[in-house]
């Protein structure tokens, strides 16, 4: 059996102390960074700005297409708040803001298009009327994709109808 001399025992103790101290500092650092990270979490119900925004020209379509099948399979209704967009998935909800008069509405993508060159979105007649450009052919708009909690709070059966029509049902 070996016995340690006082010098070897002291070196062993110092190595153990140094290792324990290094472990303590590491654990304290990890705990501090985890605690700091937990304080940075945001409220899941807080409004987050949309990440997808598009600015460009909008036109509208109406009577000529009334009742025709849209890309979603539903018949086109010029009195619903819907739109046609070339690339967004069918069912996407958009906030459309007329940049001329600052009016905003919510629409649902239910068709493909728009057909006119240089036009970013084709809105239904009701959407154009709500935005105040149904007497003109087009206007400059900003589109913002709506998703998450904000989209979940919308009343789906009445989503496509302007306020006056939804109330009269």
C-alpha positions in Angstrom: 0.0 0.0 0.0 1.3 3.4 -0.9 1.2 6.3 1.3 1.3 9.8 0.0 4.0 12.1 1.1 2.8 15.5 2.2 4.1 17.2 -1.0 2.1 14.8 -3.4 -1.0 15.2 -1.3 -0.8 18.9 -1.5 -0.5 18.8 -5.3 -3.4 16.4 -5.6 -5.5 18.7 -3.4 -4.6 21.8 -5.6 -5.5 19.9 -8.8 -8.8 18.9 -7.3 -9.5 22.4 -6.2 -8.7 23.9 -9.6 -10.9 21.4 -11.4 -13.8 22.0 -9.0 -13.4 25.8 -9.4 -13.4 25.4 -13.2 -16.5 23.3 -13.1 -18.2 25.8 -10.8 -17.4 28.8 -13.1 -18.6 26.8 -16.2 -21.9 25.9 -14.5 -22.4 29.4 -13.2 -21.8 30.8 -16.7 -24.3 28.4 -18.3 -26.9 29.1 -15.7 -26.4 32.9 -16.1 -26.8 32.8 -19.9 -29.9 30.5 -19.6 -31.5 32.9 -17.1 -30.7 35.9 -19.3 -32.2 34.1 -22.3 -35.4 33.3 -20.4 -35.9 37.0 -19.6 -35.6 37.9 -23.3 -38.6 35.8 -24.3 -41.5 37.9 -25.7 -45.2 37.7 -25.0 -46.7 35.1 -27.4 -49.8 37.3 -27.8 -47.8 40.5 -28.6 -48.4 41.9 -32.1 -45.5 41.0 -34.4 -45.1 42.9 -37.5 -45.6 41.0 -40.7 -42.5 39.7 -42.3 -44.0 39.6 -45.8 -44.8 42.9 -47.4 -45.3 43.8 -51.0 -45.9 47.2 -52.6 -47.2 47.7 -56.1 -50.2 48.3 -58.3 -53.7 46.7 -57.6 -56.6 46.4 -60.0 -60.0 45.0 -59.5 -62.3 42.6 -61.3 -66.1 42.2 -61.1 -69.2 41.5 -63.1 -67.5 39.8 -66.1 -66.2 37.1 -63.8 -69.2 36.7 -61.5 -69.9 33.0 -60.8 -66.8 31.7 -62.7 -64.7 29.2 -60.8 -61.7 30.6 -59.0 -58.4 28.7 -58.6 -59.7 27.7 -55.1 -62.7 25.9 -56.7 -65.2 28.3 -55.3 -67.3 30.5 -57.6 -66.1 34.1 -57.8 -68.4 36.6 -55.9 -67.7 40.2 -56.7 -69.3 41.1 -53.3 -66.7 39.1 -51.2 -63.4 40.5 -49.9 -61.2 38.3 -52.0 -58.2 38.7 -54.4 -56.1 37.0 -57.0 -52.4 36.8 -56.5 -49.8 35.0 -58.7 -47.7 33.3 -56.0 -49.3 33.4 -52.5 -51.0 30.2 -51.4 -54.7 30.0 -51.8 -56.3 30.9 -48.5 -53.6 33.4 -47.5 -55.0 36.4 -45.6 -53.8 39.8 -46.6 -54.1 43.3 -45.2 -54.4 45.6 -48.2 -53.7 49.3 -47.7 -54.5 51.9 -50.4 -51.5 54.1 -50.3 -53.4 57.0 -51.8 -56.0 57.4 -49.1 -54.6 55.0 -46.3 -57.8 52.9 -46.2 -57.1 49.2 -45.2 -59.1 46.0 -45.4 -58.5 42.3 -45.0 -58.9 40.0 -48.0 -58.4 36.3 -48.7 -56.5 34.9 -51.7 -58.8 32.6 -53.6 -57.6 33.0 -57.2 -54.6 33.2 -59.5 -53.7 36.2 -61.5 -53.7 39.1 -62.0 -53.9 39.0 -65.7 -52.8 42.6 -66.4 -49.0 43.1 -66.8 -47.5 45.3 -64.1 -50.3 44.6 -61.6 -49.4 42.8 -58.4 -52.9 41.9 -57.1 -56.4 41.7 -58.5 -59.0 42.6 -55.9 -62.8 41.9 -56.0 -65.1 44.8 -56.7 -66.2 44.9 -53.1 -62.5 45.1 -51.9 -61.9 47.9 -54.5 -65.0 49.7 -53.3 -63.9 49.4 -49.6 -60.5 50.8 -50.5 -62.1 53.7 -52.5 -60.8 53.0 -56.0 -63.7 51.1 -57.7 -64.3 54.2 -59.9 -60.7 53.9 -61.2 -59.0 50.9 -62.7 -56.1 50.6 -60.3 -54.3 52.2 -57.4 -51.0 51.8 -55.5 -51.3 49.4 -52.5 -49.2 47.7 -49.8 -49.9 44.0 -49.0 -49.1 42.5 -45.6 -49.5 38.8 -45.0 -51.5 38.1 -41.9 -50.8 34.9 -40.0 -50.5 33.5 -36.4 -52.8 34.6 -33.6 -54.1 37.6 -35.6 -55.4 35.4 -38.4 -56.9 32.9 -35.9 -59.1 35.7 -34.4 -60.8 36.5 -37.6 -64.4 35.4 -38.1 -64.1 33.0 -41.0 -67.7 32.8 -42.2 -67.9 36.6 -42.5 -64.3 37.1 -43.7 -65.2 37.5 -47.3 -68.1 39.9 -46.8 -67.8 43.7 -46.3 -69.3 44.9 -43.0 -72.7 46.1 -44.4 -73.4 42.8 -46.1 -72.2 40.6 -43.2 -74.7 42.4 -40.9 -77.6 42.1 -43.3 -77.4 38.3 -43.5 
